[in-house]
Structures are given as C-alpha cells and as structure tokens.
Amino acid sequence: MRTRARPDGEGWRLSGSKVFISHAAEAGVFLIAATVAPEKAHRGVTMFLLDPAVDGIQINPLPMRTLQRDNIAEVHFDDVRLGPDAVLGKPGRGFPILGAALDTGRFSVAARCIGQAQRAVDLSLPYAREREAFGQPIGEFQMVQQKIADMICRTEAARALVYRLGRMKDAGLERCSMEASMAKLMASEAATQNALDAIQIFGGYGFSSEYEVGRLLLEAKTLEVGEGTSELHRKLIAEFGLGLR
C-alpha cells in the first residue's frame, strides 16, 4: 500500500493516490485506506474518513471504453491535512475494516453481474424464437438450446450464491469474505460467459451497435476484473478452504 498517513501534531498528513475509483467526483465522503507504518505490512493499515472538498485532493477522470456511467477516476492526495477524528477505529487496526468494505464491494459487483447475466438471457430468448435460419427458428437447433440452457443455469446458480451472501449480511455477520469471493467469482464469470453465448446466438448482429449484447460483454469483462480478478478470488477461496486464512 503506497498511500501514506504521517502523524502531524494531533492529526495526520495524507499523501498518495487511488485509481479506478467509481463516482469519485460525486462522493460526499471518502473512506481511505492508508498505511501509518509500511514496515508493519497489514498491521500498519489505518482507515480514514475525509471530506472530498478539503484542500489537497485532486480528482482526475479516467477515460474508459466502458462503464461510462460509473464516472471512474484517479484520486490524488497531496499532503492532505486530517484531524484526529478522521481515523475510523484505531491507527494500525484498519485491516479488518478494509476487509469488511471489500466484502461489501464484492457483494455489490456480484449483484450487478447477476443483472448483466440475466439481461443476456432476456435478450437471447426472444431473438432465438424469432430469428430463422434454414426455414426454422434458431431456437429449435440443439446447439442454440444448449447455450440457452447453460446461460439460464449459470445465472441461477450464481444468483443463489449472491442471495445467500445477502442473507448473511442481513443476519448481521461482520465478515463473510469467502462467501463474498464465491459470489463475485461465479456471478462475474456468469455475466461474461452469458454475454459471449449471447453474441454467438446473435451472430454478426452481436457486434452491431444496434444490439446491446456487445456492450454487455465489455461491461461484464470489466466487472470480472474489478473488485478482484477471478484468479485472486480462486486463491482466496482455496486458502479459506484449506484453513490458511
């Protein structure tokens, strides 16, 4: 972690940057993870709450090929002065808070991916019923039916994981990191694969701006990478299962 917070009298001085931050320009408050002791690794992580309007903060929009409505930006902190009340929790005790925030972020992305996956299904079903080839609707061909069946099944399987995570959150569990990784992994990969299958069903029209399935693929792949890649989540899930975390 490169963002640093240095003691300054009774308060702190914050320096560093954060990238790929959604809605940074619209945020009313920032939750910032910074290290107060780099040599202590995660035991130096501290969480801060700060007003985005204070001096020393610069928000630079990042040009993205997709997720335009997320207003993704890079945020720079140039020796930002923070008072003692800006610390959330205690100095050096921020890692569990960061973990809980990551769980919530992954839950949010997983739920969004379910919508993406379902949209691919909803677009593909009527198209497969109406589009004809060789004198019959393409939905009557077994290979198209296989894709549709797989799309529906992977969407519902991922939805079950997301709903399970939601029930755990509703029950007041502070940490459900393995379940968050499972939901995010399966939902994001379902969204990506469903978009690929939808493009295959649409054929050349899948790449036309007249239809939205091409956009679904670009957005789904971006969400698969955001909030932790699939490779990271597989590693985390395995470590939880093996008792290494």
C-alpha positions as a printed NumPy array, in Angstrom:
array([[  0.   ,   0.   ,   0.   ],
       [  1.592,   3.252,  -1.173],
       [ -0.811,   5.799,   0.297],
       [  0.81 ,   7.095,   3.49 ],
       [ -0.515,   8.879,   6.548],
       [  2.1  ,  10.634,   8.695],
       [  1.459,  11.966,  12.206],
       [  1.204,  15.765,  12.264],
       [  0.609,  17.176,  15.715],
       [ -2.69 ,  15.741,  16.886],
       [ -3.712,  14.898,  13.319],
       [ -2.304,  13.383,  10.149],
       [ -0.932,  14.249,   6.712],
       [ -2.18 ,  12.041,   3.873],
       [ -0.229,  11.538,   0.631],
       [ -0.659,   9.124,  -2.257],
       [ -3.257,   8.184,  -4.83 ],
       [ -6.086,   5.749,  -5.543],
       [ -7.038,   4.616,  -9.049],
       [-10.194,   3.263, -10.707],
       [-12.475,   4.89 ,  -8.148],
       [-16.152,   4.843,  -9.126],
       [-18.159,   8.059,  -8.672],
       [-15.236,   9.838,  -7.012],
       [-16.436,  13.239,  -8.227],
       [-19.923,  12.675,  -6.771],
       [-18.884,  11.216,  -3.404],
       [-19.85 ,  13.062,  -0.243],
       [-17.234,  11.285,   1.87 ],
       [-14.134,   9.209,   1.146],
       [-13.192,   6.041,   3.025],
       [ -9.427,   5.835,   2.586],
       [ -7.038,   3.021,   3.455],
       [ -3.503,   4.215,   4.152],
       [ -0.504,   2.861,   5.982],
       [  0.918,   4.59 ,   9.025],
       [  3.776,   2.069,   9.304],
       [  4.835,   0.448,   5.999],
       [  7.292,  -1.838,   7.772],
       [  4.386,  -3.481,   9.623],
       [  2.6  ,  -4.513,   6.401],
       [ -1.135,  -5.061,   7.054],
       [ -0.689,  -4.173,  10.733],
       [  0.055,  -0.621,   9.665],
       [ -3.168,  -0.178,   7.685],
       [ -5.418,   2.57 ,   9.021],
       [ -8.799,   3.714,   7.734],
       [ -9.689,   7.386,   7.411],
       [-12.898,   9.266,   6.672],
       [-12.483,  12.589,   4.919],
       [-14.394,  15.263,   3.088],
       [-13.585,  15.237,  -0.67 ],
       [-13.76 ,  19.045,  -0.658],
       [-10.732,  19.594,   1.609],
       [ -7.569,  21.142,   0.203],
       [ -5.013,  18.865,  -1.424],
       [ -7.369,  16.43 ,  -3.167],
       [ -7.356,  16.239,  -6.961],
       [ -9.802,  14.066,  -8.912],
       [ -8.852,  13.186, -12.492],
       [-11.412,  11.336, -14.656],
       [-10.065,   8.21 , -16.35 ],
       [-11.1  ,   7.647, -19.978],
       [-12.76 ,   4.225, -20.092],
       [-14.062,   2.174, -23.006],
       [-16.962,   1.012, -20.862],
       [-18.79 ,   1.728, -17.592],
       [-19.092,   5.37 , -18.62 ],
       [-21.888,   5.999, -16.12 ],
       [-19.611,   4.909, -13.251],
       [-17.523,   8.079, -13.708],
       [-14.285,   6.278, -12.844],
       [-11.401,   8.485, -11.747],
       [ -7.976,   8.65 , -10.158],
       [ -7.786,  10.493,  -6.836],
       [ -4.572,  12.179,  -5.66 ],
       [ -3.858,  13.224,  -2.075],
       [ -1.174,  15.89 ,  -1.784],
       [ -0.246,  16.311,   1.876],
       [ -3.904,  16.475,   2.915],
       [ -4.366,  17.676,   6.494],
       [ -6.586,  15.415,   8.611],
       [ -7.781,  15.951,  12.139],
       [ -7.547,  13.295,  14.873],
       [-11.236,  12.462,  14.43 ],
       [-10.625,  11.364,  10.813],
       [ -9.381,   7.941,  11.942],
       [-12.01 ,   5.217,  11.698],
       [-11.296,   2.797,  14.528],
       [ -7.711,   2.902,  15.75 ],
       [ -4.38 ,   3.525,  13.994],
       [ -2.931,   0.263,  12.712],
       [ -6.247,  -1.551,  13.208],
       [ -7.786,  -0.771,   9.842],
       [ -7.217,  -4.048,   8.019],
       [-10.408,  -5.77 ,   9.301],
       [-12.4  ,  -2.65 ,   8.381],
       [-10.857,  -2.696,   4.91 ],
       [-11.725,  -6.384,   4.583],
       [-15.351,  -5.74 ,   5.517],
       [-15.506,  -2.895,   2.986],
       [-14.094,  -5.184,   0.297],
       [-16.714,  -7.819,   1.154],
       [-19.449,  -5.235,   0.621],
       [-17.918,  -4.024,  -2.63 ],
       [-17.698,  -7.563,  -3.972],
       [-21.297,  -8.187,  -2.944],
       [-22.354,  -5.098,  -4.886],
       [-20.451,  -6.126,  -8.016],
       [-21.776,  -9.691,  -7.789],
       [-25.361,  -8.435,  -7.628],
       [-24.716,  -6.175, -10.589],
       [-23.28 ,  -9.099, -12.545],
       [-26.44 , -11.121, -11.935],
       [-28.325,  -8.343, -13.68 ],
       [-25.84 ,  -8.475, -16.557],
       [-26.142, -12.258, -16.859],
       [-29.935, -12.129, -16.727],
       [-30.021,  -9.405, -19.363],
       [-28.057, -11.631, -21.737],
       [-30.66 , -14.355, -21.206],
       [-33.562, -11.94 , -21.655],
       [-32.154, -10.682, -24.953],
       [-31.279, -14.124, -26.299],
       [-34.608, -15.873, -25.706],
       [-36.836, -13.725, -27.957],
       [-34.099, -13.47 , -30.584],
       [-33.756, -17.275, -30.707],
       [-37.531, -17.587, -31.085],
       [-37.806, -15.01 , -33.869],
       [-34.592, -15.367, -35.88 ],
       [-34.918, -18.003, -38.584],
       [-32.266, -19.99 , -40.414],
       [-32.785, -22.891, -42.813],
       [-36.524, -22.444, -42.552],
       [-36.905, -22.625, -38.765],
       [-36.268, -20.515, -35.653],
       [-32.677, -20.882, -34.489],
       [-34.017, -21.698, -31.019],
       [-35.06 , -25.092, -32.376],
       [-31.448, -26.059, -33.08 ],
       [-29.941, -28.161, -30.312],
       [-26.657, -26.253, -30.089],
       [-28.518, -22.984, -29.564],
       [-30.711, -24.688, -26.978],
       [-27.584, -25.908, -25.181],
       [-26.254, -22.373, -24.923],
       [-29.575, -21.073, -23.633],
       [-29.809, -23.863, -21.05 ],
       [-26.268, -23.16 , -19.849],
       [-26.973, -19.426, -19.651],
       [-30.071, -19.953, -17.519],
       [-28.399, -22.484, -15.214],
       [-25.245, -20.467, -14.56 ],
       [-27.325, -17.346, -13.904],
       [-29.493, -19.104, -11.329],
       [-26.509, -20.822,  -9.682],
       [-24.697, -17.501,  -9.313],
       [-27.89 , -15.805,  -8.123],
       [-28.21 , -18.391,  -5.341],
       [-24.704, -17.526,  -4.093],
       [-25.454, -13.803,  -4.183],
       [-28.748, -14.259,  -2.314],
       [-27.011, -16.445,   0.262],
       [-24.46 , -13.7  ,   0.826],
       [-27.295, -11.19 ,   1.153],
       [-28.965, -13.297,   3.834],
       [-25.678, -13.443,   5.739],
       [-25.381,  -9.663,   5.542],
       [-28.976,  -9.259,   6.707],
       [-28.205, -11.527,   9.666],
       [-25.548,  -9.04 ,  10.78 ],
       [-22.394, -11.045,  10.076],
       [-19.477,  -8.625,  10.021],
       [-17.232, -10.737,   7.809],
       [-18.197, -13.257,   5.143],
       [-15.14 , -12.981,   2.945],
       [-15.154, -16.474,   1.449],
       [-18.821, -16.193,   0.514],
       [-18.194, -12.74 ,  -0.98 ],
       [-15.38 , -14.152,  -3.111],
       [-17.535, -17.094,  -4.191],
       [-20.429, -14.841,  -5.193],
       [-18.232, -12.342,  -7.013],
       [-16.289, -15.056,  -8.848],
       [-19.306, -17.017, -10.06 ],
       [-21.511, -14.018, -10.854],
       [-18.875, -12.127, -12.833],
       [-17.854, -15.199, -14.817],
       [-21.528, -15.996, -15.464],
       [-22.044, -12.474, -16.806],
       [-19.023, -12.754, -19.107],
       [-19.855, -16.219, -20.424],
       [-23.523, -15.338, -20.902],
       [-22.514, -12.3  , -22.937],
       [-20.234, -14.476, -25.077],
       [-23.022, -17.006, -25.616],
       [-25.48 , -14.233, -26.447],
       [-23.116, -12.873, -29.096],
       [-22.816, -16.373, -30.547],
       [-26.61 , -16.646, -30.721],
       [-26.921, -13.213, -32.331],
       [-24.142, -13.979, -34.801],
       [-22.807, -10.945, -36.633],
       [-25.524,  -8.769, -35.117],
       [-23.905,  -9.363, -31.741],
       [-21.196,  -6.893, -32.766],
       [-23.621,  -4.33 , -34.146],
       [-24.316,  -1.181, -32.156],
       [-27.987,  -1.818, -32.967],
       [-27.979,  -4.54 , -30.293],
       [-26.629,  -4.319, -26.763],
       [-25.077,  -7.773, -26.33 ],
       [-21.671,  -6.498, -27.44 ],
       [-21.798,  -3.822, -24.747],
       [-22.77 ,  -6.47 , -22.199],
       [-19.563,  -8.363, -22.929],
       [-17.359,  -5.311, -22.485],
       [-19.041,  -4.366, -19.221],
       [-19.09 ,  -7.93 , -17.881],
       [-15.389,  -8.457, -18.537],
       [-14.602,  -5.177, -16.805],
       [-16.617,  -6.259, -13.76 ],
       [-14.866,  -9.639, -13.807],
       [-11.571,  -7.804, -13.331],
       [-12.843,  -5.148, -10.905],
       [-13.082,  -5.833,  -7.148],
       [-10.533,  -8.621,  -7.533],
       [ -9.801, -10.805, -10.537],
       [-11.079, -14.369, -10.842],
       [ -7.56 , -15.618, -10.177],
       [ -7.416, -13.704,  -6.893],
       [-10.794, -14.976,  -5.732],
       [ -9.929, -18.586,  -6.551],
       [ -6.783, -18.175,  -4.461],
       [ -8.747, -16.666,  -1.563],
       [-11.439, -19.355,  -1.665],
       [ -8.824, -22.122,  -1.691],
       [ -6.952, -20.548,   1.232],
       [-10.163, -20.264,   3.255],
       [-10.988, -23.891,   2.452],
       [ -7.505, -25.064,   3.432],
       [ -7.559, -23.091,   6.667],
       [ -4.718, -20.823,   5.561],
       [ -6.803, -17.714,   6.331]])
